[in-house]
Amino acid sequence: ILVLEMTERELVEPTPTALQLIEKLHDLGVKIALDDFGTGHSSLSYLHRFKVDFIKIDQSFISMIGADALSVHILDSILDLALKLDLQVLAEGIETEEQRDYLGACGVDYMQGYFFAQPMPINEFLNAILSHPDSSRKTAWTDSCNPSAPRVALPQQ
């Protein structure tokens, strides 16, 4: 699957040409991700007009987990919106186990950040993946975004 990113920090006008290009990309099987969701020209109409498939949640929202109980409601609203719109979610900037567990419990599809690994050359990445095929299996919360919910360990293969 090829995923192209549109950044929300730069205003992209939904001109007929832009919309037609995105439609043609979708016809080819290309997915569209809206990067830095909620940090830029965050017109919610972007989600509808450009028919995005993914939203990438900016680290500024992820860092709220465990730090600001009131602000985490913003993150929860973003996740709820993604669920209702049937969008896949990638969370950027995961740095703690608490963040990983919370987002996993909320059904976030993909996560990236220093908690998992720092940026590395492709050869190191391939070696790491091939030598530890089950390294992505981590502890997860059960069926709730509630951090006080019971934890379960995913089985190791």
Salt bridges, closest charged atoms under 4 A:
GLU5 OE2 - LYS56 NZ 2.59
ASP35 OD1 - LYS56 NZ 3.81
ASP36 OD2 - ARG9 NE 3.04
ASP53 OD2 - HIS26 NE2 2.78
ASP58 OD1 - ARG9 NH2 3.32
ASP80 OD2 - LYS84 NZ 3.14
GLU92 OE2 - LYS56 NZ 3.28
GLU97 OE2 - ARG100 NH2 3.52
GLU97 OE2 - ARG151 NH2 2.98
ASP101 OD1 - ARG100 NH2 2.62
ASP101 OD2 - ARG151 NH2 3.27
